[in-house]
Amino acid sequence: MQKKFLLHGAMFMALAVALGAVGSHALSHKLTEHSMYLFNLGVNYQIYHAIGLLAIGIIYAQYPNKNTQVAGWLMLAGIIGFSGGLYFYAITQIEWVRSIIPVGGVLLILSWLALILAIFGKQANNNE
C-alpha cells in the first residue's frame, strides 16, 4: 500500500509539471485570463496534494493503519475531482463540471482529516 501512494504521488507530480508547461505554452493564448487562472489553480493544488500523497506513503511506513489508507485514497480521488475538474472546466467551460470541483475539494479536506486520525489515532499511539 505504501508504494502505491508513493507511486501515485510521483505520477501526479510529473503530470502537474507537464500540465503546467502545457498551460503556460500551449493554452495561455487560447484561454481567457480567468480560465488560465483556474487551470493554474488546478496545477498548484495537484502539486500540493501530490506531495501529500508522497507524505502519506512515508507516513504509512510508520503508522500502517486503516486511516492512513483512507487518507491516501481520499487524496487521490480529491486530486482527480478538484484539479481534474478545474482543468476540464477551464478548457471546456461546460457548466455541470463546476459541481464536481467542490466535491473534489471536500475529499481533499477529508483526506487531511483522515491523516490526522491516522497519526494520532489509537493504533498510532502504540508507536510512541
VODO-732225 format. One record per atom (N, C-alpha, C, O, CB): z, y, x. Coordinates in steps of 0.001 Angstrom, whole numbers, plus 500000, padded with zeros to 6 digits. Glycine has a CB too. Layout:
// VODO-732225
ZYX/...
//
This chain:
// VODO-732225
500000498799500828/500000500000500000/500000501260500869/499279502216500585/501216500001499060/500801501254501914/500906502395502811/499526502765503364/499167503942503397/501885502089503962/498760501770503793/497450502037504374/496479502602503348/495604503393503700/496880500770504978/496617502208502078/495725502738501039/495910504246500908/494932504988500808/495990502042499678/497162504701500908/497398506141500766/496947506892502012/496425508002501910/498884506418500493/497140506305503175/496656506925504413/495128506999504401/494548508021504768/497149506131505653/494491505926503982/493031505899503911/492507506915502904/491588507675503208/492543504499503543/493093506931501694/492650507890500679/492887509326501141/492048510197500913/493378507636499349/494017509573501782/494290510915502290/493249511356503296/492756512482503230/495663510970502919/492910510478504229/491901510813505235/490525510999504602/489777511898504986/491839509724506308/490194510148503634/488903510273502962/488808511572502159/487784512255502191/488671509075502044/489882511908501438/489874513167500681/489822514373501614/489229515394501265/491115513257499779/490432514270502795/490384515374503749/488953515551504261/488445516671504311/491361515124504929/488306514455504639/486925514543505105/486015515114504019/485153515949504294/486421513162505545/486216514655502782/485415515154501671/485656516641501435/484717517382501146/485723514367500402/486906517084501557/487215518502501363/486512519369502402/485994520438502077/488727518731501429/486495518909503644/485814519668504701/484314519731504401/483688520783504537/486067519020506103/483750518599503993/482320518573503662/482016519481502472/481044520235502503/481866517134503356/482836519414501429/482605520259500255/482800521735500584/482087522589500058/483538519851499117/483756522033501446/483939523420501883/482693523943502579/482288525086502367/485147523533502817/482090523108503407/480866523503504100/479710523679503116/478953524645503208/480498522464505166/479577522750502183/478527522861501164/478731524141500355/477780524872500077/478528521617500227/479970524395499989/480258525598499211/479901526868499946/479293527774499376/481705525632498835/480276526937501208/480045528186501936/478589528367502362/478138529498502541/480933528238503154/477852527276502526/476470527398502995/475438527240501883/474497528029501798/476207526376504064/475600526241501041/474560525943500051/474814526572498686/473872526907497969/474432524460499890/476089526732498326/476385527207496974/476725528688496892/476672529267495807/477513526422496412/477068529305497999/477560530684497949/476558531666497350/476959532678496776/477929531137499332/475278531388497471/474258532279496916/473831531874495512/473134532623494828/473049532308497824/474255530670495078/473827530165493772/474890530316492696/474570530344491507/473441528719493887/476169530416493106/477263530509492142/477725531949492005/477568532758492920/478436529611492561/478296532256490851/478890533576490664/480129533674491555/480614532669492075/479254533828489158/480623534871491719/481819535076492534/483007534297491962/483781533702492711/482159536578492622/483147534302490641/484252533571490006/484089532062490190/485059531366490490/484331533914488504/482883531559490014/482640530126490204/482895529714491649/483419528631491909/481203529768489803/482525530578492583/482776530283494001/484281530267494275/484763529444495052/482071531328494914/485020531177493637/486479531178493755/487056529854493258/487904529258493921/487086532358492963/486596529391492089/487081528127491529/486740526955492439/487569526069492644/486489527896490136/485551526941492975/485131525879493880/486036525852495116/486523524796495517/483652526069494292/486251527025495710/487113527102496900/488563526748496578/489261526173497413/487049528504497508/489017527087495375/490363526695494951/490471525171494920/491480524605495340/490701527293493556/489434524518494425/489394523055494426/489474522491495836/490199521528496085/488126522562493747/488728523091496757/488760522647498161/490164522808498730/490687521893499366/487740523445499017/490774523966498503/492115524218499045/493136523215498512/493904522638499281/492564525642498709/493144523012497211/494101522076496637/493814520641497076/494739519844497235/494082522170495117/492556520315497269/492240518981497761/492787518793499174/493315517728499494/490722518740497737/492667519802500011/493208519712501369/494725519551501325/495276518676501993/492825520963502193/495399520390500543/496865520294500460/497302518906500033/498233518335500600/497418521334499483/496630518372499036/497072517102498477/496541515900499266/497112514813499176/496636516999497031/495475516071500027/495072515021500972/496155514884502038/496495513772502442/493681515347501628/496693516007502488/497820515969503421/499015515315502737/499752514550503360/498184517399503917/499206515620501450/500274514980500688/500117513467500641/501102512741500775/500311515533499281/498892512983500452/498661511537500440/498959510920501803/499517509825501888/497215511231500032/498586511624502859/498919511134504201/500436511053504367/500959510085504917/498305512053505291/501131512078503885/502599512078503957/503186510931503147/504136510283503584/503164513415503455/502628510679501976/503125509578501147/502942508246501866/503822507386501811/502401509552499784/501812508069502537/501598506856503308/502637506684504399/503114505575504640/500221506863503912/502988507776505057/504004507736506115/505390507510505515/506174506712506030/503986509046506940/505687508211504431/506995508079503777/507179506674503221/508283506130503250/507146509117502650/506098506085502713/506193504740502153/506676503727503195/507337502746502853/504839504308501594/506348503965504448/506812503066505510/508334503066505595/508936502040505914/506207503473506865/508965504212505312/510422504310505381/511092504047504031/512191503494503981/510820505680505890/510445504437502952/511005504276501609/510021503507500728/509422504086499822/511336505659500979/509848502208500985/508870501437500215/509398501057498836/509894499949498631/508478500182500977/509286501984497904/509754501692496551/508690502070495527/507660502655495861/511067502440496258/508959501729494301/508003501953493205/507669503438493038/506519503786492769/508566501397491889/508657504305493195/508405505740493016/507448506289494066/506670507200493782/509714506512493067/507500505745495269/506563506194496303/505144505791495920/504204506567496090/506942505602497688/504994504578495405/503675504130494939/503184504993493782/502025505408493752/503728502654494509/504064505253492844/503699506087491693/503276507472492172/502288508023491687/504882506198490692/504015508031493115/503667509351493656/502261509340494246/501484510268494023/504687509784494727/501938508303494991/500615508219495605/499496508111494589/498480508794494710/500556507047496532/499671507260493590/498618507091492587/498483508326491702/497374508689491310/498902505864491724/499613508979491382/499534510221490609/498814511305491400/498014512059490845/500940510702490214/499100511381492703/498458512399493530/496960512125493631/496152513051493554/499095512441494937/496593510877493800/495182510522493867/494466510926492577/493407511553492619/495018509014494122/495043510568491442/494446510929490152/494435512442489949/493484512993489395/495207510255489005/495490513105490399/495564514557490266/494501515270491076/493926516256490616/496922515043490685/494233514782492274/493170515378493098/491837515268492369/491076516233492296/493086514685494491/491565514099491839/490296513885491136/490214514785489899/489187515416489648/490142512396490729/491313514838489128/491297515641487908/491273517126488167/490497517852487547/492478515313487071/492119517595489083/492221519032489320/491066519541490180/490275520371489733/493553519362489987/490971519045491410/489906519534492292/488533519122491779/487604519929491751/490109519011493719/488409517861491372/487127517406490845/486705518196489621/485534518541489465/487194515935490506/487673518483488747/487383519291487568/486941520693487937/486009521229487337/488594519358486670/487603521293488920/487206522630489370/485794522629489949/485002523528489664/488196523153490413/485479521624490759/484126521552491330/483084521446490216/482097522181490186/484002520343492296/483338520512489308/482371520246488249/482184521475487360/481060521833487007/482820519044487407/483292522111487005/483186523297486143/482510524454486878/481672525150486305/484580523730485651/482873524659488144/482279525765488904/480765525634488990/480047526633488940/482874525824490311/480289524422489117/478857524197489273/478126524168487939/477020524697487831/478616522906490012/478736523550486908/478018523349485639/478369524343484541/477556524596483652/478285521978485137/479566524907484595/480076525786483531/480175525074482182/480147525726481139/479180527011483394/480288523768482190/480460523004480953/481913523172480504/482845522813481223/480092521476481158/482084523720479308/483403524153478848/484427523030478691/485595523240479016/483257524852477549/484040521845478208/485028520789477964/485711520342479256/486807519784479215/484362519591477290/485077520581480389/485664520194481679/486945520983481939/487846520504482627/484654520420482829/487019522183481392/488217523008481586/489477522344481058/490576522664481511/488036524346480911/489340521424480107/490518520742479559/491044519661480498/492197519247480371/490185520125478207/490236519204481421/490660518175482382/491476518789483518/492403518159484027/489435517435482955/491146519979483906/491757520613485076/493280520719484953/493975520350485900/491163521999485282/493838521205483833/495299521276483741/495969519900483748/497092519758484231/495694522019482484/495287518898483219/495841517533483254/495964517088484709/496974516508485105/494940516531482441/494935517363485495/494996517061486927/496135517799487606/496818517241488465/493681517416487599/496342519056487221/497448519837487787/498806519250487446/499699519201488292/497380521266487295/498959518805486212/500220518164485800/500437516881486597/501560516595487012/500213517857484273/499388516114486812/499510514887487609/499956515203489040/500747514462489622/498169514125487630/499450516296489601/499874516694490946/501358517056490964/502087516649491869/499034517883491444/501799517813489974/503225518162489894/504069516908489744/505091516760490415/503490519124488716/503648516003488868/504398514757488662/504435513916489933/505422513230490199/503780513945487518/503370513969490712/503360513194491957/504428513695492921/505092512897493582/501979513263492623/504595515000493004/505629515551493893/507023515218493368/507929514939494152/505466517083494032/507199515245492061/508498514867491479/508801513391491723/509942513029492011/508519515164489966/507782512539491608/507971511110491888/508324510901493356/509115510018493688/506700510307491523/507741511706494230/508062511593495655/509509511989495925/510183511371496749/507115512466496488/509983513017495234/511397513402495358/512292512242494930/513268511918495606/511705514666494503/511952511623493807/512723510463493344/512650509318494356/513638508619494582/512208509988491971/511497509136494950/511329508060495935/512228508266497142/512811507317497665/509873507973496385/512332509506497575/513117509803498777/514610509792498484/515402509291499283/512713511157499355/514990510342497342/516411510488497038/516927509509495985/518085509581495574/516677511883496580/516060508596495552/516471507626494536/517419506572495075/517756506560496259/515262506955493952/517838505696494193/518832504672494500/518412503779495685/519213503538496588/519077503811493267/517177503296495683/516732502423496754/516707503159498091/517044502581499124/515353501860496435/516312504422498076/516216505180499324/517582505436499933/517701505517501156/515506506499499087/518620505567499109/519957505835499623/520482504699500485/521369504911501312/520906506087498481/519953503508500305/520383502381501124/519957502539502575/520512501885503459/519828501089500565/518973503406502831/518458503592504193/519188504695504962/518877504938506128/516978503911504141/520137505352504337/520811506468505013/521709505985506122/522351506794506792/521618507281504024/
//
